[in-house]
Amino acid sequence: MCCTVVGAQEMENKQVNVRNRDDPATQDRGQPIALDVAVEKLRKLRDERGRYNPFPAPAKPAEKETA
């Protein structure tokens, strides 16, 4: 399930920050996207009755193991 976060900076820039509450990798502040782009993606998801995440999180670099 996705949630949309809108803070003062996002409101000023007409952007949203979309996070997947079930994915711990996306719980931190991600890259904001334009509001109209987010709305377009969500409408497409609704119209297709999709079950995919239109807002995939960028891959995080692997942590180095210490010996």
Backbone as numpy.savetxt, mean C-alpha at the origin, in Angstrom:
# Nx Ny Nz CAx CAy CAz Cx Cy Cz
-6.31 -7.92 3.80 -7.15 -6.75 3.80 -6.27 -5.51 3.80
-6.60 -4.56 2.97 -5.83 -3.33 2.86 -6.47 -2.24 3.71
-5.63 -1.36 4.20 -6.15 -0.16 4.86 -5.43 1.03 4.24
-6.13 2.13 4.19 -5.58 3.34 3.60 -5.29 4.31 4.73
-4.07 4.83 4.74 -3.65 5.77 5.78 -3.47 7.13 5.13
-4.12 8.12 5.74 -4.01 9.49 5.23 -3.64 10.39 6.40
-2.41 10.88 6.36 -1.94 11.83 7.37 -1.91 13.22 6.79
-1.34 14.14 7.54 -1.28 15.53 7.10 -0.50 15.69 5.80
0.63 14.99 5.70 1.45 15.10 4.49 0.71 14.53 3.27
0.04 13.40 3.46 -0.72 12.80 2.35 -1.88 13.72 1.94
-2.57 14.30 2.92 -3.68 15.20 2.58 -3.19 16.39 1.77
-2.08 16.95 2.18 -1.54 18.12 1.50 -1.17 17.80 0.06
-0.65 16.58 -0.18 -0.19 16.18 -1.51 -1.22 15.36 -2.29
-2.43 15.21 -1.72 -3.49 14.40 -2.34 -2.98 13.00 -2.67
-2.42 12.36 -1.64 -1.88 11.02 -1.75 -2.44 10.15 -0.64
-2.26 8.84 -0.78 -2.63 7.89 0.26 -1.49 6.91 0.44
-1.48 6.29 1.61 -0.49 5.27 1.92 -1.30 4.00 2.17
-1.15 3.03 1.31 -1.95 1.81 1.40 -1.10 0.71 2.05
-1.67 0.06 3.06 -0.97 -1.00 3.77 -1.86 -2.24 3.84
-1.22 -3.38 3.83 -1.93 -4.65 3.99 -1.81 -5.04 5.45
-2.91 -5.03 6.17 -2.84 -5.26 7.61 -2.40 -6.68 7.95
-2.54 -7.62 7.02 -2.16 -9.01 7.27 -0.71 -9.30 6.90
-0.02 -8.33 6.34 1.36 -8.52 5.90 2.28 -7.64 6.74
3.04 -8.23 7.67 3.91 -7.43 8.54 4.93 -6.60 7.76
5.28 -7.02 6.55 6.26 -6.28 5.76 5.74 -4.91 5.33
4.43 -4.70 5.36 3.87 -3.43 4.91 3.35 -2.57 6.06
3.67 -2.92 7.28 3.15 -2.18 8.42 3.85 -0.84 8.62
5.08 -0.71 8.15 5.75 0.58 8.28 5.27 1.53 7.19
5.67 2.77 7.29 5.22 3.77 6.31 5.83 3.46 4.95
4.98 3.22 4.01 5.43 2.90 2.66 5.49 4.14 1.79
5.57 3.91 0.51 5.62 5.00 -0.47 4.20 5.46 -0.77
3.87 6.71 -0.50 2.52 7.20 -0.82 2.30 7.19 -2.33
1.04 6.97 -2.73 0.68 7.02 -4.14 -0.44 8.04 -4.32
-0.56 8.53 -5.52 -1.59 9.53 -5.82 -2.98 8.97 -5.54
-3.83 9.81 -4.99 -5.18 9.39 -4.65 -5.93 8.85 -5.86
-5.82 9.52 -7.01 -6.56 9.06 -8.20 -6.05 7.70 -8.68
-4.76 7.41 -8.52 -4.22 6.10 -8.89 -4.77 5.03 -7.95
-4.83 5.32 -6.65 -5.37 4.37 -5.68 -6.84 4.07 -5.97
-7.61 5.11 -6.25 -9.03 4.93 -6.54 -9.21 4.08 -7.80
-8.41 4.34 -8.82 -8.49 3.57 -10.06 -8.20 2.08 -9.81
-7.16 1.80 -9.03 -6.80 0.41 -8.73 -7.89 -0.28 -7.91
-8.47 0.44 -6.95 -9.52 -0.15 -6.11 -10.80 -0.39 -6.92
-11.12 0.51 -7.82 -12.30 0.30 -8.68 -12.11 -0.90 -9.59
-10.91 -1.05 -10.15 -10.62 -2.20 -11.00 -10.73 -3.49 -10.20
-10.19 -3.49 -8.99 -10.28 -4.66 -8.12 -11.75 -5.01 -7.84
-12.56 -3.99 -7.55 -13.98 -4.21 -7.30 -14.69 -4.74 -8.54
-14.45 -4.12 -9.68 -15.14 -4.51 -10.90 -14.77 -5.92 -11.34
-13.53 -6.31 -11.10 -13.08 -7.67 -11.47 -13.38 -8.69 -10.36
-13.88 -8.16 -9.25 -14.09 -9.02 -8.07 -12.80 -9.76 -7.73
-11.71 -9.03 -7.84 -10.39 -9.61 -7.64 -10.10 -9.96 -6.20
-9.18 -10.90 -6.05 -8.73 -11.32 -4.73 -7.22 -11.18 -4.64
-6.69 -10.22 -5.36 -5.25 -9.99 -5.36 -4.97 -8.62 -4.73
-3.72 -8.40 -4.39 -3.33 -7.13 -3.79 -2.82 -6.20 -4.89
-3.56 -5.15 -5.22 -3.11 -4.23 -6.26 -2.02 -3.28 -5.77
-1.66 -3.38 -4.50 -0.64 -2.52 -3.90 0.46 -3.38 -3.27
1.20 -4.13 -4.08 2.23 -4.99 -3.49 3.32 -4.17 -2.82
3.81 -4.69 -1.72 4.90 -4.01 -1.00 6.21 -4.25 -1.73
7.07 -3.25 -1.74 8.38 -3.49 -2.35 9.16 -4.50 -1.53
9.96 -5.31 -2.20 10.74 -6.32 -1.51 11.77 -5.65 -0.62
11.88 -6.16 0.59 12.86 -5.64 1.53 14.15 -6.43 1.36
15.28 -5.78 1.53 16.55 -6.51 1.41 16.67 -7.55 2.51
17.28 -8.67 2.15 17.47 -9.75 3.11 18.45 -9.31 4.20
18.18 -9.74 5.41 19.08 -9.40 6.52 20.31 -10.29 6.47
21.45 -9.71 6.76 22.68 -10.48 6.76 22.78 -11.27 8.06
23.19 -12.51 7.91 23.37 -13.36 9.09 24.72 -13.08 9.70
24.76 -13.07 11.01 26.04 -12.91 11.70 26.45 -14.25 12.27
27.73 -14.55 12.15 28.22 -15.85 12.62 28.72 -15.81 14.03
